[in-house]
Amino acid sequence: MKKTALYERHALLGGTIVDFGDWAMPVQYTKVIEEHNATRHRAGLFDICHMGEIEIKGRQAFDLLQLALSRNLQNQYPGQMKLGLLLNAQGGIMDDVTVYPLKEDAYLLVTNAATKDRDYQWLQKIKQEKGFDEVSIMDISDRTGKLDLQGPVSEAILQKVVPEPLNELKYYHALHTSVSSIPAMISRSGYTGEDGFEIYAAAEKIGNLWDDLLDVGGSYGLRPVGLGARDTLRLEAGLMLNGAEMDETVTPYEVVYGWITNMEKGFIGKAALEQLKREGFNRKLVGFTMTDRGIARHGYKVFMEGQKVGYVTSGTFSPTLGKAIGLAFVPPVCQEPGTVIEIEIRNNRAKARIVSLPFYKRKR
Amino acid sequence: MSKVNPTDRKYSKDHEWILDHGDGIATLGITDHAQELLTDIVYVELPEIGKKVTSGDAIAAVESVKSVSDIFSPISGEVIDVNRKLEASPNLINADAFGEGWIVKLNMDDAAAGSALMNADEYESMIVADRQ
């Protein structure tokens, strides 16, 4: 298994280490619910070093990314970050990525851990086939460290170690700065539904950053948080996970990613999506809460009026709501909030109700 | 660190405990070590009273935030009682796996069935071996 620069620290903190896509990652340090609640009410610090970073530079960098991504990057400026999708020729989702323009003709693409190598090869293939000779594509994952600081007091914590006024940093915007005097890029974003920051710095410095943030954040209630709570937090926020809700057979319109798919411009997968839009999609991702007892899990079958109509993509117990929640694919006719479905949990069919997403929305 | 495994009961390799009351009835639960591994128990699926189980059958299911685990009965018999408190407070298993967190009571088919299971020392040795 691959280890991040923080592996030794996780072990020292008593983290339970699991194999996560060939990465040795902490699933929890204490308990999932405690770490979940710490992030919702105070702050949590996450090791995200396993995710991929790809730098795309050169005069044709914008053109390559416009073709590779369904999102229109036309008006994006340095300091703004955007979510985007890499699609295959059939319109299937290869990855959901974040895009940071660094300066003129230079972009940083942040990928999922398991899809990074494939994304890299795919971008190289586009470069070669389309003759984007003036683009360099570099996998800088090994030398890039990443931490997520999430939760309502994360600004107060980070402000202690960042010189610029953070209250001026808008959501989904980035800043090149220093954190604890270590050069870093931060963005106001994350994957938990809370206010928070994603922090990028050199891999060899990320341990110092981790230590400093835990030190400074201690009095604010900051805690290290593992992948277990990361998953319950993102699910409550209605955020999708690559490999659960998305894979290469899933198109943006079937999940809730129509908004980052711009049919006004050309991109790989567009023709297939146009055809699918004409023909209609036969499934839609929805949120549900269990009304009967039980917890639905990935892969469980969904029934309506006795007929199997779909399947669960993610499900868990929501610590914030105190009930079982999940995401499922169902036929579009079943997608209305309030619709009653049944989920086969072991040998029983338990009732659930379709609800609008997200399950949890923070007060601003 | 797990609590000490009580010596008044027997243990299975799947981390269930059986307390034989000597009148043909046994109480079944999961060990403190098992609840530590599961963490954060949020739901327990209990069997119907009257259900007949054969040794090795799934008798209940315990869900943590992240996963679901079947509880296998290491003995055969009929379910005569279930711990209804677990419906409202599944974390009783986390708090007191050997006491308040018991799961079911069984009328054993064979009063001596539990004797083939591990005693507390043997079970402790197994956990230690698992950790290494």
Chai-1 contact restraints between the chains, C-beta under 6 A:
chainA,res_idxA,chainB,res_idxB,connection_type,confidence,min_distance_angstrom,max_distance_angstrom,comment,restraint_id
A,K31,B,T39,contact,1.0,0.0,6.0,A-B,restraint_1
A,K31,B,D40,contact,1.0,0.0,6.0,A-B,restraint_2
A,V32,B,D40,contact,1.0,0.0,6.0,A-B,restraint_3
A,V32,B,V65,contact,1.0,0.0,6.0,A-B,restraint_4
A,I33,B,D40,contact,1.0,0.0,6.0,A-B,restraint_5
A,G228,B,K66,contact,1.0,0.0,6.0,A-B,restraint_6
A,I295,B,Y43,contact,1.0,0.0,6.0,A-B,restraint_7
A,I295,B,E63,contact,1.0,0.0,6.0,A-B,restraint_8
A,T316,B,V65,contact,1.0,0.0,6.0,A-B,restraint_9
A,F317,B,V42,contact,1.0,0.0,6.0,A-B,restraint_10
A,F317,B,V65,contact,1.0,0.0,6.0,A-B,restraint_11
